[in-house]
């Protein structure tokens, strides 16, 4: 089985509040307007929908989420998603879920990144 542990993704998930501990992300001083939080959620969904193409397993990685526990996509898209999730939490937007840390096991099947 081809497996890959993506340290960047695990660190990003931990930074986004995805851990077994019941801790909240750090509370920044400036709170974002609810409209800005919703825009970031929509932006993440749009970026995620356009990503995920691959030629080999090494093209894929895991990413954090906002309203879910993240998923699997191509590395370029994951980098954009990590940026959006970071802005979301730095803006004190609401936390929708609590996620346990998990291994990032990915593969490229039929030109699309998949979680195994």
Long-range contacts (C-beta under 8 A, 24 or more apart in sequence): 1-116, 2-57, 2-107, 3-103, 3-105, 3-116, 4-57, 4-58, 4-60, 4-61, 4-104, 4-105, 4-106, 5-103, 5-104, 5-105, 6-61, 6-62, 6-104, 6-106, 8-61, 8-78, 8-82, 9-61, 9-62, 9-63, 9-64, 9-70, 9-78, 9-104, 10-62, 10-101, 10-104, 12-63, 12-64, 12-82, 12-85, 12-86, 13-62, 13-64, 13-69, 13-70, 13-99, 13-101, 14-101, 15-64, 15-86, 15-89, 16-64, 16-65, 16-66, 16-70, 16-85, 16-86, 16-89, 17-89, 17-95, 17-98, 17-99, 18-64, 18-69, 18-70, 18-98, 18-99, 18-100, 18-101, 19-99, 19-100, 19-101, 20-100, 20-101, 22-98, 24-95, 25-89, 25-95, 26-89, 27-92, 28-89, 28-90, 28-91, 28-92, 30-91, 30-92, 31-91, 31-92, 32-88, 32-91, 32-92, 32-93, 36-91, 36-93, 37-88, 37-91, 37-93, 37-94, 40-66, 40-84, 40-87, 40-88, 40-91, 40-93, 41-66, 41-67, 41-88, 43-84, 44-81, 44-84, 44-85, 44-88, 47-77, 47-80, 47-81, 47-84, 48-73, 48-77, 48-81, 50-77, 51-76, 51-77, 51-78, 51-80, 51-81, 51-113, 52-77, 52-112, 52-113, 53-111, 53-112, 53-113, 54-108, 54-111, 54-112, 54-113, 55-108, 55-111, 56-108, 57-106, 57-107, 57-108, 59-108, 59-113, 60-106, 60-107, 60-108, 60-113, 60-114, 61-104, 61-106, 61-113, 62-104, 62-106, 62-115, 65-97, 65-99, 66-93, 66-96, 67-96, 67-97, 68-96, 68-97, 69-97, 69-99, 69-102, 70-99, 71-115, 72-104, 72-106, 72-113, 72-114, 72-115, 73-113, 74-113
